[in-house]
Amino acid sequence: MPRRRRSVVAAAAAAAGLLATLLTAGPAAAIPDPGDAPHQQAVSPAQRADAKAAVTGGEIPGADEIVHSDNLTPLANIPKDALKGTNSDLAFQGGYAFAGNYDGFRIFDIRNPKAPKTVAQVLCPGSQNDVSVSGDLLFLSTDSSRSDNSCASTTQPATEKSSWEGMKIFDISDKRNPKYVAAVETACGSHTHTLVPDRRNVYVYVSSYSPNTTFPDCQPPHDGISVIKVPRKAPEKAAVVNFPVLFPGEGPDGGGNPGSPTNPGVSKTTGCHDITVLPSKDLAAGACMGDGILFDIRDPERPKVIDQVQDNVNFAFWHSATFNQRADKVVFTDELGGGVGATCSAEIGPNRGADGIYDIVGKGDKRKLVFRSYFKIDRHQASTENCVAHNGSLIPVRGRDIMVQAWYQGGVSVWEFTDSAKPREIAYFERGPLSTDTLTTGGSWSAYYYNGYIYSNDIAKGLDVLRLDDRRTDPAKRIRIHELNVQTQPDYFDRH
C-alpha cells in the first residue's frame, strides 16, 4: 500500500545492538506505530445510506458475513493475537507460513491446514514488514522512519538525521526462536523486496519510492533499486552492492513517467513499488508507480531493462506483477486509490483499479510487453469498502494460466487468463464490510496458493485458509514445493 514518509542516507547498517522481542501466542502488548493505524475515512450521508441499503437488500454480505463460490471452501481463520497492527505479506517454507504485520511477524505451523497453530510472534515494529524467507534467513522490509535499526525502535520524523529504515534479517533455523542478526539501511527505505537466491548468497532487490521529495535520500530522480548481497554463512556481512538506475533520462525526473499534470491521475515514477523475478528464465517484471518494466537478471547485481510501458488512460499506480509459467505473459496490478479507496464500483468501472494483462513477444533483448486486456472483479463493493487489485500468485496448472489474488475487502478471487484477451473469474471468497458508517481499511492483503491450499492474510481478520476444488485447478494439488516467496516465482514443472 502506498504510504507517505521518508528518510535518510543509504548505507549498510551495523548489526550491533539489534534487539528483537519474541512474543508467545498468549496476550501481549504490541507497540503501535501511529502512522500505521487502520485507515478510516468519513463518507457522506448518501454513501452511508447506499452501503446500508446494499446490505439490507442483499447486494453485498453483512458485516462479518462470509460468502463464497461453491468451489472455494473456507477451512480456518486465525485471528490477530499479540501483534495488533496491519497484517501484510506472506511467505512459506516447508510446513510453515510467515505472516508480516506492521508490528512484526508471526510464524504459523500449517502442516494441518485446517488447524494452523502459532509457533512464534516477533515484535519488531516498522511498516510494511514485507516478509520473505530463504533457507535459514528471513527478510523484513522497514518503510517507516525509525529511531534506530533495532526492534525496540520508535517512530520519529523522517527529517531527523538519525532516522533509519531499510532491511532487517533474522535467523529462523529455530522457528520458535527467531534471532535478529543483521540490518542494512537503504535509500528511501524498503517498501517491498524481492529475493534472487543462489547457493552461496541471497541477492535482495529493494523497492522503494516516495511521493514526498522533501527528504534527503528521496530526491528525484529516485529511479533505481538497491541491490543487497547477503552471504548465507555470514548474513552479518550483508551490504548494498549496487543501485542500478532503471529509468535513465535527462532532466530532474529521469526517464520514468512524469505523472500529473502531463499525465493526469497517474503517479510520477520515483522508484518501484514491487518486483517479481522468474529466475528460471532470468527475467523480472517491475511495477514502478507510473511504469511497467521487463528486465534481464542474468547478472543479478546488474539487472538490465528490456522494455518499458505506460498506461496513462486507466492505470494510476503500477503495484505488482505476476508471470505465467511460460514467461510469455505478465499480469500487472493497478492500486488505484492507494489501497484505501472504494474503487470496486459501477462508477469506477471495469478498467481502473484492475489487472492489466500483457503478452511478452519477441526474443532476447528485443522482447516487448504488449497489452491484451484488463481483469477486475465484477462483484461491486460498498462505498465503505476499500477494494482494488492487490497481491496474488500463480496456481500451477500445466497448460493453463490461473492465479489467485487478493482484492482487500473485495476478498479473494481465482481467475484464468489462458486467453489473455478474455480473462474470467472461476472462484471467489469475501466478507461483508467492516463498517457501513466509515471507510475502514481491511480485507485480504495477500492471497497465495501453496501446496494445495490458498492462504490469505486479512488486514483486520487474520489468516484465512481456503480449499479450492475445481477440475481446472485440481492438477495443482499434485505440485509440492519446499519454499515460496511469491515475488520469486518458482519453476513449478522443472522440479518434477
N, C-alpha and C positions, 0 to 999 in steps of 0.2 A: 504494500500500500504506500503510495507516495506520502511523504511527511516532510515538514519544514524543520530544518535545523542545520547546523554546520559547525565545522571546527578548524583545526589547526594544521600543522605541517606534517607531511608524510615522513615516517621513519620507522625502522624496526624497533619495537619497544623491548626493553629488557624484561626477562621473566621474573626478576627478583620481586619479592613482596606480594606475589599473587596469592589470592585468597578466594576459596570457593566454600559456600556453606551447603552441606548436604542435609536435606530435609527428609524426614520419614514420611510414610504415607499418611500419618495422622495429622490432625490440625496443626498448623504452624502459621506464624505471621510473615507474610511476604512484605518486601519493601516496595511500595508502589512508586512508579515514575509518573508524576502528574501529567507529563506530556503524552503518556501512553494510555491514559484512561479511555474507556469506551466513548466513542464519539456520539454525542447527542445533538440533534438539530431540531429546532422547533419547526412545525409545519402549520400551514394555515388552517383555519376552522373548516374550510371546504375540503382540504386534503384529509383532515381527521374524519370528517363525515364520510368521505368516499371510502377510506380504509375500513371504518366500522361497518359500512354498508356492504363492502365486499366480503367481509367475514360473515355477516348475518345472512347474506344471500347465497353463501356457499361458493362464491367465485374463488376465494382463497381459503386455506385452512385457518382455524382459530389459533390463538396463542398456545404454543407447545403442542398443537395437534400435528401429527405426522401423517403425511400422505406419500404414496409411492406407487410405482407401476407394479404389476403382478410379478414381473421377473426380477425385481430388486427388493430383497428382504432385509430389513434391519435385524441384526443379531445381538448387538450390545451397544451400550453407551456408558462411558466412564466420565462422570462429571469432573470439573476442576476440583483441585484439592488445595494443597498448600500454596501453589502458585496461582495468584488471583488475576494476573494480567491477561492481556490479549493472547489467545492461542495463535500460533503462526504455522511454520512449515513442518514437514515430516521427513524422516529418513528411516531406513530399515537395514537390519543386519541379522542373519540367522533367525532366531525366534524372538527378536526384539524390535520394537518400534521406538523411535526417538522423536519426541514432540517438542518443538520450540514454543516458548511463551515469553512475552516481554519481560517477565520476572526471572527467566532462567530456562531450564529444560527438564523434561520428565522422560523417564525410561519405562516402557511397558514390556512385560513378558506376554507375547502374543502366540505362544505355542498352542494355546487353545483359543482360537479367535472368538469363540462365543463367550469367553470369560477372561478378558485381559486382566493382568494384575500389575500394579505399580511396583517397580523394582527400586527406583530412586527418583528423587526430586532435588534438583540442584538450584539453589537460589543464586542468580547472577544477573541482576537487572541490566537492561540495555537493549532497547529495540533495535532491529526486529527480532533478534535472536534466531535468524535463519540458521538451520542446522543441517550438517552433512556428516557422514562417517566414512572412514576408510581404514580397514584393519583395526588397530588399537587406538586410533585417533578420532576424536570428534571435533568439528569446527563450528564455531558460533560467531555470527556477524553482530557487531555492535554499531548501530547507526543513530546514536544519540550522544550528545555531549556529556561526558562523564568526568568526574573529578580526578580519576586515575584509571589504571588498567586492571584493578582488582575487582573481585566480585562484591566487595564492600563499598564500591564507589557510589557517589551520589550525583544527581543531576546538577548541572551548572550551566550558565550561559556559554554558548559556543565561542563567544568573543574572548573568553578567558584564555590567556596564553597556555595555561596548564591543561586545557581540555584534552581529553583522549577519546578516540573512537577508532575501531578497526576490527581485527580478527583475533579471537581467543581460541586456544587449542587445549583440549583435555585428553588425558589418557583414560580410555574406557576398557582396559583389559579386565578390570573388575567392574562389572556392570552395576554392582550395588554400591560401589565407592569410587565414582569418577574423580580424577585428580587434575587440577588445573596446572598445566605445565609450561605454557608459553603465550605470548601476546605479540602481535605485530600491528603497529599503527599504520593506517593507510590514508591517502588523500581523500577527503570527503567522507571518511568512514567506510563502512561496509553495509550497504543496504541489503544486498544478497551476495552469494558467492557460488562458484562452480568448481568442482574438483576435476582435475585431469591427472589421474594417478598412474604411476609406473611402479616397477618393483622396488626401487630404492627411494623414490621421492614422491611426494604429492604436490603437484602444482595447483595453486588456488587462483582462479580468476575472480577478482574482487570488483563487483559492480557497485558504483556509487554515483550520485548526481546531486545537484542542488538547484531548486528553483530560486534560491536566495543567494545573491552573489556578493554579500557583504563580508563574508568570512575569508580569511587569508588563503586557505588551500582549495577554495572552490571558485576562484576567479575564472571567468571564461577566457579561453576555451578549455573547459574541463572535458576533454574529448577523447579520453582513453580509459584504460583499466589498469589496476595494479595487479602484477603477477607475483605471487609469493611462492617461494620454493621451500618445502618442508621436508627435511631428511627424516625418513621413518624412524631410524635408530637414534636420532638426535633432534627431536622436534624443537628443543630449546634454541636451536640454531636457525629457526625459521626466519626468513627475511625477504623483503621486496627485492626482486632481481630485475624487474623491468616495468616500464609504464608505456606500453605500446599505444601510439596515437591511432585511433580507429577512424577519425574524421578529419584528416588533414585538409587544410584550406587556408585561404588568405583572410585577413581581417580578424577582428576580435572574437568572432564566434566560431572560427574554424570552418569545417566543411559539413557540419550537421544541419539539421532542419532549423531555420531561423525562428520558427514559430510565429506567434502573433507580433505585429499586425500583418506581416507578409502572408502568413497562413493562419487566418483567424480560427481560434478554437483549438489549435494544435500546439502541443508542448514544444518549446525550444529544446534542442538537444544539448544538454550539458553533462553527458555521461550516459551510462547504460543502466537500465533497471534490472535486467536479468539476462543470463547467457545460458544456453543449453548446448552441450557438446555431445557428439556422437563419435567417440574415439575410434571405433572400428572403421569408420570412414574418413577419419582425420578432418571432420567438419564441425563447425559451430555455427549457431544462429544467435544473433544478438537482438534483443528488444530494447531499443535505446531511445525512449521518450518520443521523439518525432521521427525516428528512423528504424527500419528493419534491415539487418545486415546478415550476410553469409560470409564466413571466413574459414580459411585453411589453418589447421592447427598441427600440421606435421612437425613443426618445431614449436613445442608448447610454450616456450619462453618468448616466441616472436610470432604471434598469430598474424595472418595477412588477410585483409578484406578482399573478397572476390566480387561481391555485389552489394549494392545499397539501394533500398527502395523507400518510398514515402507514399502515404495515402492522406492527402490533405483535404479530402472530402468527408470521410467517415471515421478516421482514426484520430483520437485525441492524444492517447498516451500508450505507446508500444510497451507492453508489460512483460510478456514471457513468450517462450517458443517451445514447440514440440515437433520433432521429426517423425515421419513414418519410418518403418524399419528399413525400407529400401533406399532411403535418403533421396527420394525424388519428389518429396513434398515436405512442407513445413507449415505448421499452424502457428500464427501469431495471435496474441490476445490484445484487446484494447481495453484498458482500465479507465474508461470514461468516468469522470467524477471522482477519481482517486480512491475508489473502493468504498466511499461513504455516501454515494449518491443513489437515489432510487431511479435507476435507468432501464429497468426491465418493464417497460410500459408501452402502450399503444402510441402515446405521444412521442416517445423517443424513437420508436420504430425498430425494424429488424436488422439494420446495418450499423448502428452506432452502439458502442459498448459490446461489440461482438467479437467472434473469432474471424480472422482473415486467413483463408486457405490459399497457399501459393504452391505451384509446381516448381520444381528445380529442373531446368532444362539446360542442355549442353554438357560439356565435359571440362574437367580440369579448371583452370583459371578463367575459362570463358563461361562457366555456369551462371545462369541468371534466375532470379526469382520472378515468376510470372503469376499475377493474381488470377484466381479462378472464381472464388465465391466467398460469401460470408455465412457464418452459422451463429445463431443466437437462440436461446430457449424461447419458445413461444408461450410459455406459462407466465402470463403477466403477473407482476407482484404489486403489493400495495404501495402507496406513496410514502409509507413509513418503513419500507424495507430496502436497505442497501442491496443492490444486485447488479453485477456486471461480470464479464468473463474473467476467470482467475485461474489458479494453478490446477493442472491436470497431468495425466500420464497416459502413455500408450498402453493398450491391452494387447498382449502378444498373441495374435492370431495370424498364422501364415496365410498370405494371400488377401488379407483384409486390413483396412486401416480403421481402427476403432480406438477411441480414447474415452477415459472418464475425466470429468472436470468439475471443479468447484465453481459455484456462482454466488458466493456469500449467501444471503437469505433467499436466493433463488434455488438453493440446495445443491444437489449432486446430479449431474447429467451424464449419461452414457450415450455417445453419438458416433456415427460412422461417416467417414469421408473417403471411402474407397473410390467413389466417383467424386473427385474434388470439386466438381461443378454442382453436385446435388447432395450435400450433406443432410443427414437426418438423425433425429434423436431416437434411441431404441429403449431407453430406460431412464427412470428418474426417482429421486427421493428428496423431500423437502419438509420443513416445518413451517408453521404459521409465523406471523410477525412477532418479534419480541415485544412490540408495542404498537398500538393503533393511535397513540397520542403524540409520540415524538419519533423522529427518525433516529433509531438507535443502532449503532453498528453491531453486526453479528453475522452468523451464518458460517458456511464452510469456507475456510481459507485455502485448504489444500485437500484434494481428493485423489488418491493414488491406488493403483492396482498392484498388489504384491502377493505372490504365491497363492492365488486362488480367491482372494478376498479384496474388497475395497475398504480402505481406511480413510476417514475424513476427520480433519482436525477443525472442529467448530469453534469459532472465536469465543463464544459465550457458553456453549453447552458441553464442550469437552470432546472426547474421542468417540467417534461412531465407527462401528464395524458393520459392513453390508455384504450380503452374498448375492452374486449375480448368477441367475440361471437362465441361459438363453442359448439356443443352438448355435447362434452366430459367434458367441464368445466362449462356449464350453471348452473348445480345444485349448484355451489359455490355461485351464486348470492343470494341465499336464506339465506346464513350464515351471521350473523351480530355479530360483537364483539365490545366492547367498547374501547379496548386498544390493541395495537400491538407493541411490541418490537420483531423484528424477531428472535433475539438471545434468547428470552424467548418464546419458541413456545407454543401457547395455545392448549388446547384440544378442538378443534372446535365442536366436536359432543356431548360431555358430557354436553355442555351448552344448548342443545336444546331438 
